[in-house]
Amino acid sequence: MNEHKEKKYLKVKTKSYDYDLVNDSIFFYKEDEKYKSSLEFNGIILDFNEENNVMNVEMLDASTKFQISKSDLLNIKNLDAIINIDKENIKMTVKMEILKRNKVLEKCLEALTPNILNLPSGTQGIAVTVDSST
């Protein structure tokens, strides 16, 4: 029979993010979660809650990672991050949409690290949609 664990897909919708222009770091977070641990790789920090679900994502040197100007990161419209966890590795794929001169630019990033926290296998996601009517 099928002995593969069923992969869960947790998609967290959040509107909470901060971009630090001076330090070029972007932080996507979900409020009201209890922190358990963090994993840093390639200038990306994933924070996990008590259920081993991703609750926060921070990217250092974000403009360099996405090959765009720092000022462009002030105009994020959407972000979709998929985190695939298996026994050996954690792979993160990020797709971001940025508004520049009334056009939407799509930027992508992939990062891979060993699963040193022995997190359970599964697929998780974080989606951010920014409301421009402020």
C-alpha positions in Angstrom: 0.0 0.0 0.0 0.9 3.7 -0.1 3.3 4.4 2.8 4.1 8.0 1.8 3.0 10.6 4.3 0.2 12.8 2.9 1.6 16.3 2.4 -0.2 19.1 4.1 -0.4 22.5 2.5 -0.8 25.3 4.9 -1.3 28.6 3.2 -1.1 31.5 5.6 -2.7 34.7 4.3 -1.2 37.7 5.9 -1.2 41.4 5.2 1.6 42.0 7.7 5.0 42.8 6.4 7.8 45.3 7.0 10.6 46.4 4.7 13.7 48.1 6.3 15.2 50.2 3.5 18.4 51.0 5.4 19.2 47.4 6.2 17.5 45.9 3.1 15.6 43.3 5.0 12.0 42.3 4.5 9.9 40.6 7.1 6.6 38.8 6.5 4.8 37.8 9.7 1.7 36.3 11.1 0.5 37.6 14.5 -0.7 35.6 17.5 1.6 32.6 16.9 3.7 31.0 19.6 7.4 30.8 18.5 9.3 27.6 18.7 12.4 27.8 16.6 14.2 29.4 13.7 16.3 28.2 10.7 18.6 30.6 8.9 20.0 29.8 5.4 21.3 31.9 2.5 20.2 35.1 4.3 16.6 33.8 4.8 15.2 33.2 8.3 12.2 30.9 8.8 10.5 31.0 12.1 8.4 28.0 13.1 5.5 27.9 15.6 4.8 25.1 18.1 3.1 23.0 15.4 6.3 23.2 13.2 4.4 25.5 10.7 6.2 28.5 9.2 4.9 31.7 10.9 7.5 34.3 9.8 9.9 34.8 6.9 12.7 37.3 6.9 15.0 37.9 3.9 18.2 39.8 4.4 19.8 41.6 1.5 16.4 41.4 -0.2 17.2 43.8 -3.1 20.2 41.7 -4.0 18.4 38.4 -3.8 15.6 39.7 -6.1 17.9 41.8 -8.3 15.8 45.0 -7.9 16.4 48.4 -6.3 15.6 48.9 -2.6 12.9 51.5 -3.5 11.1 48.8 -5.6 10.7 46.7 -2.4 8.5 49.5 -1.0 5.9 48.6 -3.7 5.2 44.9 -3.1 1.7 43.9 -4.3 1.8 40.1 -3.8 4.1 37.5 -2.5 3.7 33.7 -2.6 6.2 31.5 -0.8 6.1 27.8 -0.9 8.2 25.8 1.5 8.7 22.1 0.7 10.1 20.1 3.6 11.3 16.5 3.2 13.5 14.3 5.4 16.7 15.7 3.9 16.0 19.2 2.7 13.9 22.4 3.0 13.3 24.2 -0.3 11.7 27.6 -0.5 10.3 29.1 -3.7 9.2 32.7 -3.6 7.3 34.6 -6.3 6.8 38.3 -5.7 4.9 40.9 -7.7 6.1 44.5 -7.5 4.4 47.6 -9.0 6.9 49.7 -10.9 5.8 52.6 -13.2 2.2 51.2 -13.3 3.5 47.8 -14.5 3.7 44.6 -12.4 7.2 43.1 -12.3 7.5 39.4 -11.3 10.5 38.3 -9.3 11.4 34.8 -8.2 13.8 33.3 -5.7 14.7 29.7 -4.8 16.7 28.6 -1.7 17.7 25.2 -0.4 19.0 24.0 2.9 19.4 20.7 4.8 16.5 19.9 7.2 18.7 20.2 10.3 15.7 20.7 12.6 14.2 17.4 11.5 11.0 19.0 10.6 8.2 16.7 9.5 7.7 16.4 5.7 5.1 18.6 4.1 4.4 21.6 2.0 3.6 25.0 3.5 2.9 28.4 2.0 2.7 32.0 2.9 0.7 34.4 0.8 0.8 38.2 1.2 -1.5 40.5 -0.6 -0.9 44.2 0.0 -3.9 46.5 0.0 -3.0 49.6 -1.9 -6.0 51.7 -0.8 -4.3 53.3 2.2 
